[in-house]
Amino acid sequence: MPTVEHLAGQWREWRHAHVTTMFRPYGWTSLVAQYWLEPNDSGVTFELLPGTWSVEDGKVMYTPPASGPNLSVNGEYPIGPVEIIPGRNQTYGHGRSVPVYFGECEVETIVRTTKDGQKLYGVRVRDPRKATPIAEAGVTAYDYNPAWRIPGTYTPAPITDYEAETVEAGVRESTPRIGTFTFEHNGRSYTLVLIGKETAAGTIQPVAHFRDLTNGKTTYAAGRVVELHFTDETNTRIDWIDFNYAVALPCAFTNFVTCPIAPPENHLDFEVLAGEKKPERQVERTMTYRKDASAA
């Protein structure tokens, strides 16, 4: 194992980059709205956005107004209906999504499902003028402790899409499961289900979404996530999990997200005294999805 000095130094650099990314102008704390469209919705208007919005053949379509303010879609003002491709656009560049702006605000679309399996389409607005300053968020972490860098074994499995319940009541999000990671703590064996998060580069990032006995006390109540790392070129081996890299989900900072709920298999019966602590500024959870609330 590398020296403690090396591990702690790498963690400090990563921690700085993570916090900076979270609180950048179009980061998670800049979200100000999350609207919803259902299949075959047509001519819907939203309070913070121009034009009308529809769902056609599974595509979110924006129709600009005859005159007045308009969206900027990939650097151009559309003159007719245009698809707003799902993804995090400028923020992450996921999939085929492109930058979409309305004035200073960024606009993005997402695809989710209901508990009945029906498709849902979200339209989000990010306003950099509303982004929470780092100093006001009160985000801190435990000091780096090498004892929480725990060796273990990865067991790959065929990728399976699992529709997880989320913090947004009635909305589910697909979380592709890629296998499990088994480790020992205090003489007991634990196995975490891993999901495979797609990166902007098109690669798969293993992630464990877990709860432990610090939740609601010193860490975010809904649990935390920690990224793991493949240690071979075939992406079939993971040698350790480092809980020092555990962070709160975006729902710790905003209502306008659909963070999945940690699977019951990943509820740990001990305190993980490592990683990010709960932010000082608490979010009072309110729901954005109601069948009668998607139209302004």
ZADO-1210 file (C-alpha; in nm, 4 decimals, padded with zeros to 6 digits):
<atoms>
<atom x="00.0000" y="00.0000" z="00.0000" code="MET" pos="1"/>
<atom x="00.1298" y="00.3533" z="-00.0725" code="PRO" pos="2"/>
<atom x="00.2507" y="00.5645" z="00.2192" code="THR" pos="3"/>
<atom x="-00.0001" y="00.7506" z="00.4349" code="VAL" pos="4"/>
<atom x="00.1497" y="01.0817" z="00.3240" code="GLU" pos="5"/>
<atom x="00.0929" y="00.9918" z="-00.0396" code="HIS" pos="6"/>
<atom x="-00.2663" y="00.8758" z="00.0163" code="LEU" pos="7"/>
<atom x="-00.3580" y="01.1817" z="00.2228" code="ALA" pos="8"/>
<atom x="-00.1985" y="01.4199" z="-00.0270" code="GLY" pos="9"/>
<atom x="-00.3867" y="01.2661" z="-00.3188" code="GLN" pos="10"/>
<atom x="-00.7116" y="01.2852" z="-00.1208" code="TRP" pos="11"/>
<atom x="-00.6623" y="01.6555" z="-00.0392" code="ARG" pos="12"/>
<atom x="-00.6186" y="01.7401" z="-00.4064" code="GLU" pos="13"/>
<atom x="-00.9224" y="01.5311" z="-00.5023" code="TRP" pos="14"/>
<atom x="-01.1289" y="01.6836" z="-00.2216" code="ARG" pos="15"/>
<atom x="-01.0520" y="02.0372" z="-00.3393" code="HIS" pos="16"/>
<atom x="-01.1450" y="01.9477" z="-00.6979" code="ALA" pos="17"/>
<atom x="-01.4689" y="01.7770" z="-00.5894" code="HIS" pos="18"/>
<atom x="-01.5903" y="02.0708" z="-00.3816" code="VAL" pos="19"/>
<atom x="-01.4945" y="02.3200" z="-00.6517" code="THR" pos="20"/>
<atom x="-01.6866" y="02.1178" z="-00.9098" code="THR" pos="21"/>
<atom x="-01.9943" y="02.0907" z="-00.6883" code="MET" pos="22"/>
<atom x="-02.0134" y="02.4669" z="-00.6399" code="PHE" pos="23"/>
<atom x="-01.9189" y="02.5868" z="-00.9880" code="ARG" pos="24"/>
<atom x="-02.1591" y="02.8250" z="-01.1700" code="PRO" pos="25"/>
<atom x="-02.3644" y="02.5460" z="-01.3321" code="TYR" pos="26"/>
<atom x="-02.3111" y="02.2865" z="-01.0609" code="GLY" pos="27"/>
<atom x="-02.5798" y="02.1073" z="-00.8631" code="TRP" pos="28"/>
<atom x="-02.6438" y="02.4003" z="-00.6290" code="THR" pos="29"/>
<atom x="-02.7428" y="02.6227" z="-00.9227" code="SER" pos="30"/>
<atom x="-03.0613" y="02.4240" z="-00.9952" code="LEU" pos="31"/>
<atom x="-03.3727" y="02.6391" z="-00.9582" code="VAL" pos="32"/>
<atom x="-03.6470" y="02.4341" z="-01.1289" code="ALA" pos="33"/>
<atom x="-03.7401" y="02.0809" z="-01.2276" code="GLN" pos="34"/>
<atom x="-04.0480" y="02.0505" z="-01.4487" code="TYR" pos="35"/>
<atom x="-04.2093" y="01.7281" z="-01.5712" code="TRP" pos="36"/>
<atom x="-04.3615" y="01.6116" z="-01.8966" code="LEU" pos="37"/>
<atom x="-04.5494" y="01.2888" z="-01.9593" code="GLU" pos="38"/>
<atom x="-04.5808" y="01.0967" z="-02.2875" code="PRO" pos="39"/>
<atom x="-04.7924" y="01.2835" z="-02.5435" code="ASN" pos="40"/>
<atom x="-04.7931" y="01.6100" z="-02.3468" code="ASP" pos="41"/>
<atom x="-04.8211" y="01.8972" z="-02.5942" code="SER" pos="42"/>
<atom x="-04.8029" y="02.2765" z="-02.5780" code="GLY" pos="43"/>
<atom x="-04.6956" y="02.2885" z="-02.2116" code="VAL" pos="44"/>
<atom x="-04.5516" y="02.6127" z="-02.0774" code="THR" pos="45"/>
<atom x="-04.3061" y="02.6540" z="-01.7914" code="PHE" pos="46"/>
<atom x="-04.2735" y="02.9582" z="-01.5683" code="GLU" pos="47"/>
<atom x="-03.9003" y="03.0154" z="-01.6128" code="LEU" pos="48"/>
<atom x="-03.8690" y="02.9195" z="-01.9795" code="LEU" pos="49"/>
<atom x="-03.9934" y="03.0552" z="-02.3139" code="PRO" pos="50"/>
<atom x="-04.1972" y="02.8775" z="-02.5803" code="GLY" pos="51"/>
<atom x="-04.3919" y="02.5555" z="-02.5434" code="THR" pos="52"/>
<atom x="-04.2802" y="02.2024" z="-02.4622" code="TRP" pos="53"/>
<atom x="-04.4032" y="01.8669" z="-02.5872" code="SER" pos="54"/>
<atom x="-04.3157" y="01.4987" z="-02.5973" code="VAL" pos="55"/>
<atom x="-04.3236" y="01.3464" z="-02.9440" code="GLU" pos="56"/>
<atom x="-04.2253" y="00.9837" z="-03.0046" code="ASP" pos="57"/>
<atom x="-04.0246" y="00.9806" z="-02.6844" code="GLY" pos="58"/>
<atom x="-03.8426" y="01.3080" z="-02.7624" code="LYS" pos="59"/>
<atom x="-03.8618" y="01.6317" z="-02.5652" code="VAL" pos="60"/>
<atom x="-03.9439" y="01.9029" z="-02.8167" code="MET" pos="61"/>
<atom x="-03.9154" y="02.2789" z="-02.7680" code="TYR" pos="62"/>
<atom x="-04.1119" y="02.5167" z="-02.9910" code="THR" pos="63"/>
<atom x="-03.9947" y="02.8787" z="-02.9801" code="PRO" pos="64"/>
<atom x="-04.2455" y="03.1626" z="-02.9484" code="PRO" pos="65"/>
<atom x="-04.3463" y="03.3645" z="-03.2540" code="ALA" pos="66"/>
<atom x="-04.1554" y="03.6584" z="-03.1058" code="SER" pos="67"/>
<atom x="-03.9674" y="03.7500" z="-02.7949" code="GLY" pos="68"/>
<atom x="-03.7076" y="03.5641" z="-02.5868" code="PRO" pos="69"/>
<atom x="-03.5796" y="03.2323" z="-02.7178" code="ASN" pos="70"/>
<atom x="-03.3511" y="02.9484" z="-02.6124" code="LEU" pos="71"/>
<atom x="-02.9984" y="02.9169" z="-02.7446" code="SER" pos="72"/>
<atom x="-02.9527" y="02.5561" z="-02.8595" code="VAL" pos="73"/>
<atom x="-02.5951" y="02.4578" z="-02.9389" code="ASN" pos="74"/>
<atom x="-02.5089" y="02.8181" z="-03.0188" code="GLY" pos="75"/>
<atom x="-02.8115" y="02.8992" z="-03.2377" code="GLU" pos="76"/>
<atom x="-03.1608" y="03.0397" z="-03.1876" code="TYR" pos="77"/>
<atom x="-03.4078" y="02.7809" z="-03.3242" code="PRO" pos="78"/>
<atom x="-03.6782" y="02.9068" z="-03.5624" code="ILE" pos="79"/>
<atom x="-03.8922" y="02.5947" z="-03.5330" code="GLY" pos="80"/>
<atom x="-03.9441" y="02.2897" z="-03.3116" code="PRO" pos="81"/>
<atom x="-03.6183" y="02.1339" z="-03.1929" code="VAL" pos="82"/>
<atom x="-03.5364" y="01.8336" z="-02.9764" code="GLU" pos="83"/>
<atom x="-03.3655" y="01.9051" z="-02.6453" code="ILE" pos="84"/>
<atom x="-03.1596" y="01.5887" z="-02.6153" code="ILE" pos="85"/>
<atom x="-03.1443" y="01.4397" z="-02.2644" code="PRO" pos="86"/>
<atom x="-02.8176" y="01.4822" z="-02.0804" code="GLY" pos="87"/>
<atom x="-02.6345" y="01.7295" z="-01.8645" code="ARG" pos="88"/>
<atom x="-02.5286" y="01.9428" z="-02.1566" code="ASN" pos="89"/>
<atom x="-02.2580" y="02.1951" z="-02.0776" code="GLN" pos="90"/>
<atom x="-02.2269" y="02.0671" z="-01.7222" code="THR" pos="91"/>
<atom x="-02.1134" y="01.7159" z="-01.8048" code="TYR" pos="92"/>
<atom x="-02.1584" y="01.6636" z="-02.1781" code="GLY" pos="93"/>
<atom x="-02.3374" y="01.3322" z="-02.1376" code="HIS" pos="94"/>
<atom x="-02.4363" y="01.1397" z="-02.4478" code="GLY" pos="95"/>
<atom x="-02.5386" y="01.3519" z="-02.7469" code="ARG" pos="96"/>
<atom x="-02.6628" y="01.6463" z="-02.5401" code="SER" pos="97"/>
<atom x="-02.5571" y="01.9960" z="-02.6404" code="VAL" pos="98"/>
<atom x="-02.5369" y="02.3275" z="-02.4501" code="PRO" pos="99"/>
<atom x="-02.8786" y="02.4904" z="-02.4101" code="VAL" pos="100"/>
<atom x="-02.9208" y="02.8321" z="-02.2505" code="TYR" pos="101"/>
<atom x="-03.1942" y="03.0793" z="-02.1716" code="PHE" pos="102"/>
<atom x="-03.0117" y="03.3994" z="-02.0926" code="GLY" pos="103"/>
<atom x="-02.7680" y="03.3154" z="-01.8148" code="GLU" pos="104"/>
<atom x="-02.9545" y="02.9971" z="-01.7253" code="CYS" pos="105"/>
<atom x="-02.8680" y="02.6526" z="-01.8555" code="GLU" pos="106"/>
<atom x="-03.1466" y="02.4129" z="-01.9552" code="VAL" pos="107"/>
<atom x="-03.1294" y="02.0332" z="-01.9641" code="GLU" pos="108"/>
<atom x="-03.3673" y="01.7392" z="-02.0012" code="THR" pos="109"/>
<atom x="-03.3661" y="01.3998" z="-01.8311" code="ILE" pos="110"/>
<atom x="-03.5578" y="01.0719" z="-01.8729" code="VAL" pos="111"/>
<atom x="-03.7058" y="00.8913" z="-01.5739" code="ARG" pos="112"/>
<atom x="-03.9954" y="00.6503" z="-01.5065" code="THR" pos="113"/>
<atom x="-04.2940" y="00.6263" z="-01.2748" code="THR" pos="114"/>
<atom x="-04.3510" y="00.3352" z="-01.0386" code="LYS" pos="115"/>
<atom x="-04.5776" y="00.1906" z="-01.3103" code="ASP" pos="116"/>
<atom x="-04.2943" y="00.1946" z="-01.5633" code="GLY" pos="117"/>
<atom x="-04.4256" y="00.4899" z="-01.7649" code="GLN" pos="118"/>
<atom x="-04.1652" y="00.7252" z="-01.9061" code="LYS" pos="119"/>
<atom x="-04.1265" y="01.0686" z="-01.7498" code="LEU" pos="120"/>
<atom x="-03.9335" y="01.3590" z="-01.8986" code="TYR" pos="121"/>
<atom x="-03.7813" y="01.6261" z="-01.6794" code="GLY" pos="122"/>
<atom x="-03.6774" y="01.9774" z="-01.7787" code="VAL" pos="123"/>
<atom x="-03.4298" y="02.1402" z="-01.5435" code="ARG" pos="124"/>
<atom x="-03.3074" y="02.4973" z="-01.5148" code="VAL" pos="125"/>
<atom x="-02.9697" y="02.5983" z="-01.3673" code="ARG" pos="126"/>
<atom x="-02.9093" y="02.9606" z="-01.2720" code="ASP" pos="127"/>
<atom x="-02.5487" y="03.0527" z="-01.1868" code="PRO" pos="128"/>
<atom x="-02.6734" y="03.3618" z="-01.0053" code="ARG" pos="129"/>
<atom x="-02.8478" y="03.1335" z="-00.7537" code="LYS" pos="130"/>
<atom x="-02.5624" y="02.8863" z="-00.7017" code="ALA" pos="131"/>
<atom x="-02.4722" y="02.8429" z="-00.3356" code="THR" pos="132"/>
<atom x="-02.1302" y="02.9904" z="-00.2520" code="PRO" pos="133"/>
<atom x="-01.8873" y="02.7379" z="-00.1034" code="ILE" pos="134"/>
<atom x="-01.8470" y="02.9450" z="00.2113" code="ALA" pos="135"/>
<atom x="-02.2224" y="02.9364" z="00.2815" code="GLU" pos="136"/>
<atom x="-02.2729" y="02.5636" z="00.2256" code="ALA" pos="137"/>
<atom x="-02.0677" y="02.4533" z="00.5246" code="GLY" pos="138"/>
<atom x="-01.9295" y="02.1406" z="00.3581" code="VAL" pos="139"/>
<atom x="-01.6659" y="01.9585" z="00.5594" code="THR" pos="140"/>
<atom x="-01.5151" y="01.6113" z="00.5804" code="ALA" pos="141"/>
<atom x="-01.3419" y="01.3819" z="00.8247" code="TYR" pos="142"/>
<atom x="-00.9629" y="01.3953" z="00.8147" code="ASP" pos="143"/>
<atom x="-00.8069" y="01.1327" z="00.5914" code="TYR" pos="144"/>
<atom x="-00.7718" y="00.8004" z="00.7730" code="ASN" pos="145"/>
<atom x="-00.5939" y="00.5146" z="00.5917" code="PRO" pos="146"/>
<atom x="-00.7830" y="00.2617" z="00.8045" code="ALA" pos="147"/>
<atom x="-01.0882" y="00.3311" z="00.5876" code="TRP" pos="148"/>
<atom x="-00.9061" y="00.2255" z="00.2703" code="ARG" pos="149"/>
<atom x="-01.0214" y="-00.1342" z="00.2903" code="ILE" pos="150"/>
<atom x="-00.9135" y="-00.4192" z="00.0611" code="PRO" pos="151"/>
<atom x="-01.1764" y="-00.6415" z="-00.0947" code="GLY" pos="152"/>
<atom x="-01.2917" y="-00.8414" z="-00.3938" code="THR" pos="153"/>
<atom x="-01.5029" y="-00.7387" z="-00.6921" code="TYR" pos="154"/>
<atom x="-01.7422" y="-00.9917" z="-00.8425" code="THR" pos="155"/>
<atom x="-01.8558" y="-00.8756" z="-01.1884" code="PRO" pos="156"/>
<atom x="-02.2081" y="-00.9494" z="-01.3100" code="ALA" pos="157"/>
<atom x="-02.3957" y="-00.8868" z="-01.6338" code="PRO" pos="158"/>
<atom x="-02.5100" y="-00.5236" z="-01.6430" code="ILE" pos="159"/>
<atom x="-02.8700" y="-00.5081" z="-01.5212" code="THR" pos="160"/>
<atom x="-03.0832" y="-00.1946" z="-01.5272" code="ASP" pos="161"/>
<atom x="-03.2571" y="-00.1508" z="-01.1931" code="TYR" pos="162"/>
<atom x="-03.5315" y="00.1095" z="-01.1536" code="GLU" pos="163"/>
<atom x="-03.4532" y="00.2578" z="-00.8140" code="ALA" pos="164"/>
<atom x="-03.6879" y="00.4659" z="-00.6033" code="GLU" pos="165"/>
<atom x="-03.5663" y="00.8224" z="-00.5604" code="THR" pos="166"/>
<atom x="-03.6003" y="01.1142" z="-00.3217" code="VAL" pos="167"/>
<atom x="-03.8604" y="01.2516" z="-00.5658" code="GLU" pos="168"/>
<atom x="-04.1784" y="01.0648" z="-00.4688" code="ALA" pos="169"/>
<atom x="-04.3308" y="00.8790" z="-00.7629" code="GLY" pos="170"/>
<atom x="-04.0182" y="00.9046" z="-00.9798" code="VAL" pos="171"/>
<atom x="-03.7710" y="00.6240" z="-01.0465" code="ARG" pos="172"/>
<atom x="-03.4244" y="00.6359" z="-01.1968" code="GLU" pos="173"/>
<atom x="-03.2379" y="00.3644" z="-01.3841" code="SER" pos="174"/>
<atom x="-02.9252" y="00.2540" z="-01.1999" code="THR" pos="175"/>
<atom x="-02.7243" y="-00.0054" z="-01.3965" code="PRO" pos="176"/>
<atom x="-02.5856" y="-00.2686" z="-01.1599" code="ARG" pos="177"/>
<atom x="-02.2485" y="-00.4149" z="-01.2574" code="ILE" pos="178"/>
<atom x="-02.1625" y="-00.6532" z="-00.9722" code="GLY" pos="179"/>
<atom x="-02.0672" y="-00.6561" z="-00.6046" code="THR" pos="180"/>
<atom x="-01.7719" y="-00.5665" z="-00.3838" code="PHE" pos="181"/>
<atom x="-01.6996" y="-00.7716" z="-00.0725" code="THR" pos="182"/>
<atom x="-01.4798" y="-00.6535" z="00.2154" code="PHE" pos="183"/>
<atom x="-01.4258" y="-00.7212" z="00.5857" code="GLU" pos="184"/>
<atom x="-01.4721" y="-00.4845" z="00.8785" code="HIS" pos="185"/>
<atom x="-01.4220" y="-00.5771" z="01.2427" code="ASN" pos="186"/>
<atom x="-01.4086" y="-00.9439" z="01.1544" code="GLY" pos="187"/>
<atom x="-01.7329" y="-00.9467" z="00.9551" code="ARG" pos="188"/>
<atom x="-01.7861" y="-00.9734" z="00.5818" code="SER" pos="189"/>
<atom x="-01.9953" y="-00.7166" z="00.3933" code="TYR" pos="190"/>
<atom x="-02.1055" y="-00.7076" z="00.0301" code="THR" pos="191"/>
<atom x="-02.2074" y="-00.3891" z="-00.1510" code="LEU" pos="192"/>
<atom x="-02.4031" y="-00.3750" z="-00.4766" code="VAL" pos="193"/>
<atom x="-02.2173" y="-00.1575" z="-00.7282" code="LEU" pos="194"/>
<atom x="-02.3693" y="00.0571" z="-00.9989" code="ILE" pos="195"/>
<atom x="-02.1889" y="00.1592" z="-01.3162" code="GLY" pos="196"/>
<atom x="-02.2050" y="00.5346" z="-01.3730" code="LYS" pos="197"/>
<atom x="-02.1407" y="00.6404" z="-01.7311" code="GLU" pos="198"/>
<atom x="-01.8797" y="00.9137" z="-01.7580" code="THR" pos="199"/>
<atom x="-01.8559" y="01.1905" z="-02.0165" code="ALA" pos="200"/>
<atom x="-01.5765" y="00.9900" z="-02.1802" code="ALA" pos="201"/>
<atom x="-01.8097" y="00.6933" z="-02.2279" code="GLY" pos="202"/>
<atom x="-01.6364" y="00.4728" z="-01.9709" code="THR" pos="203"/>
<atom x="-01.7946" y="00.3044" z="-01.6694" code="ILE" pos="204"/>
<atom x="-01.7218" y="00.4323" z="-01.3179" code="GLN" pos="205"/>
<atom x="-01.8036" y="00.1835" z="-01.0382" code="PRO" pos="206"/>
<atom x="-01.9970" y="00.3462" z="-00.7541" code="VAL" pos="207"/>
<atom x="-02.1230" y="00.2191" z="-00.4178" code="ALA" pos="208"/>
<atom x="-02.4281" y="00.3954" z="-00.2760" code="HIS" pos="209"/>
<atom x="-02.4462" y="00.3083" z="00.0920" code="PHE" pos="210"/>
<atom x="-02.5987" y="00.4002" z="00.4253" code="ARG" pos="211"/>
<atom x="-02.4323" y="00.3617" z="00.7646" code="ASP" pos="212"/>
<atom x="-02.4912" y="00.4517" z="01.1282" code="LEU" pos="213"/>
<atom x="-02.3540" y="00.8054" z="01.0912" code="THR" pos="214"/>
<atom x="-02.6401" y="00.9066" z="00.8582" code="ASN" pos="215"/>
<atom x="-02.8509" y="01.1840" z="01.0036" code="GLY" pos="216"/>
<atom x="-02.5977" y="01.2419" z="01.2796" code="LYS" pos="217"/>
<atom x="-02.2700" y="01.3524" z="01.1269" code="THR" pos="218"/>
<atom x="-02.3328" y="01.2621" z="00.7610" code="THR" pos="219"/>
<atom x="-02.6146" y="01.3181" z="00.5110" code="TYR" pos="220"/>
<atom x="-02.9289" y="01.1330" z="00.6187" code="ALA" pos="221"/>
<atom x="-03.0000" y="00.9691" z="00.2810" code="ALA" pos="222"/>
<atom x="-02.6572" y="00.8076" z="00.2622" code="GLY" pos="223"/>
<atom x="-02.3470" y="00.8714" z="00.0575" code="ARG" pos="224"/>
<atom x="-02.1732" y="00.7479" z="-00.2553" code="VAL" pos="225"/>
<atom x="-01.8131" y="00.6467" z="-00.3083" code="VAL" pos="226"/>
<atom x="-01.6387" y="00.5811" z="-00.6384" code="GLU" pos="227"/>
<atom x="-01.4257" y="00.2685" z="-00.6720" code="LEU" pos="228"/>
<atom x="-01.1571" y="00.2077" z="-00.9324" code="HIS" pos="229"/>
<atom x="-01.0776" y="-00.0781" z="-01.1646" code="PHE" pos="230"/>
<atom x="-00.7184" y="-00.1963" z="-01.1258" code="THR" pos="231"/>
<atom x="-00.6841" y="-00.3888" z="-01.4503" code="ASP" pos="232"/>
<atom x="-00.7343" y="-00.3138" z="-01.8179" code="GLU" pos="233"/>
<atom x="-01.0289" y="-00.5535" z="-01.8544" code="THR" pos="234"/>
<atom x="-01.2337" y="-00.3787" z="-01.5828" code="ASN" pos="235"/>
<atom x="-01.2843" y="-00.7019" z="-01.3909" code="THR" pos="236"/>
<atom x="-01.0774" y="-00.6265" z="-01.0807" code="ARG" pos="237"/>
<atom x="-01.1213" y="-00.3791" z="-00.7938" code="ILE" pos="238"/>
<atom x="-00.8763" y="-00.4135" z="-00.5044" code="ASP" pos="239"/>
<atom x="-01.0103" y="-00.1726" z="-00.2422" code="TRP" pos="240"/>
<atom x="-01.2814" y="00.0690" z="-00.1367" code="ILE" pos="241"/>
<atom x="-01.1687" y="00.3996" z="00.0146" code="ASP" pos="242"/>
<atom x="-01.4469" y="00.5437" z="00.2285" code="PHE" pos="243"/>
<atom x="-01.2485" y="00.8660" z="00.2712" code="ASN" pos="244"/>
<atom x="-01.3850" y="00.9536" z="-00.0750" code="TYR" pos="245"/>
<atom x="-01.7505" y="00.9130" z="00.0272" code="ALA" pos="246"/>
<atom x="-01.9626" y="01.2192" z="-00.0538" code="VAL" pos="247"/>
<atom x="-02.3213" y="01.3320" z="-00.0100" code="ALA" pos="248"/>
<atom x="-02.5540" y="01.3080" z="-00.3075" code="LEU" pos="249"/>
<atom x="-02.6700" y="01.6242" z="-00.4876" code="PRO" pos="250"/>
<atom x="-03.0047" y="01.6003" z="-00.3044" code="CYS" pos="251"/>
<atom x="-02.8178" y="01.7157" z="00.0065" code="ALA" pos="252"/>
<atom x="-02.7916" y="02.0554" z="-00.1629" code="PHE" pos="253"/>
<atom x="-03.1037" y="02.0952" z="-00.3804" code="THR" pos="254"/>
<atom x="-03.4625" y="01.9782" z="-00.4284" code="ASN" pos="255"/>
<atom x="-03.4410" y="01.9716" z="-00.8072" code="PHE" pos="256"/>
<atom x="-03.2876" y="01.6266" z="-00.8501" code="VAL" pos="257"/>
<atom x="-03.3901" y="01.2603" z="-00.8470" code="THR" pos="258"/>
<atom x="-03.1178" y="01.0969" z="-00.6397" code="CYS" pos="259"/>
<atom x="-03.1768" y="00.7212" z="-00.6056" code="PRO" pos="260"/>
<atom x="-03.2341" y="00.5770" z="-00.2602" code="ILE" pos="261"/>
<atom x="-02.9577" y="00.3476" z="-00.1368" code="ALA" pos="262"/>
<atom x="-03.0452" y="-00.0197" z="-00.1934" code="PRO" pos="263"/>
<atom x="-03.1244" y="-00.2157" z="00.1248" code="PRO" pos="264"/>
<atom x="-02.8320" y="-00.4492" z="00.0494" code="GLU" pos="265"/>
<atom x="-02.5995" y="-00.1526" z="00.1066" code="ASN" pos="266"/>
<atom x="-02.7135" y="-00.0598" z="00.4572" code="HIS" pos="267"/>
<atom x="-02.4076" y="-00.1024" z="00.6805" code="LEU" pos="268"/>
<atom x="-02.4562" y="-00.1734" z="01.0510" code="ASP" pos="269"/>
<atom x="-02.1555" y="00.0292" z="01.1665" code="PHE" pos="270"/>
<atom x="-02.0352" y="00.3889" z="01.1574" code="GLU" pos="271"/>
<atom x="-01.8221" y="00.4919" z="00.8620" code="VAL" pos="272"/>
<atom x="-01.6247" y="00.7726" z="01.0255" code="LEU" pos="273"/>
<atom x="-01.4716" y="00.8888" z="00.6990" code="ALA" pos="274"/>
<atom x="-01.5624" y="01.0991" z="00.3994" code="GLY" pos="275"/>
<atom x="-01.7904" y="01.3967" z="00.3647" code="GLU" pos="276"/>
<atom x="-02.0034" y="01.5206" z="00.6530" code="LYS" pos="277"/>
<atom x="-02.3542" y="01.6617" z="00.6157" code="LYS" pos="278"/>
<atom x="-02.3680" y="02.0240" z="00.4979" code="PRO" pos="279"/>
<atom x="-02.4512" y="02.2872" z="00.7561" code="GLU" pos="280"/>
<atom x="-02.7208" y="02.4296" z="00.5270" code="ARG" pos="281"/>
<atom x="-03.0053" y="02.1775" z="00.5317" code="GLN" pos="282"/>
<atom x="-03.2518" y="02.1315" z="00.2434" code="VAL" pos="283"/>
<atom x="-03.6178" y="02.1015" z="00.3378" code="GLU" pos="284"/>
<atom x="-03.7387" y="01.8333" z="00.0979" code="ARG" pos="285"/>
<atom x="-04.0275" y="01.9313" z="-00.1301" code="THR" pos="286"/>
<atom x="-04.1580" y="01.7386" z="-00.4288" code="MET" pos="287"/>
<atom x="-04.1587" y="01.8694" z="-00.7869" code="THR" pos="288"/>
<atom x="-04.3534" y="01.5866" z="-00.9544" code="TYR" pos="289"/>
<atom x="-04.7315" y="01.5946" z="-00.9475" code="ARG" pos="290"/>
<atom x="-04.9549" y="01.4930" z="-01.2344" code="LYS" pos="291"/>
<atom x="-05.1274" y="01.8297" z="-01.2226" code="ASP" pos="292"/>
<atom x="-04.8138" y="02.0402" z="-01.1721" code="ALA" pos="293"/>
<atom x="-04.6126" y="02.0060" z="-01.4914" code="SER" pos="294"/>
<atom x="-04.7877" y="02.2945" z="-01.6666" code="ALA" pos="295"/>
<atom x="-04.7270" y="02.6448" z="-01.5410" code="ALA" pos="296"/>
</atoms>
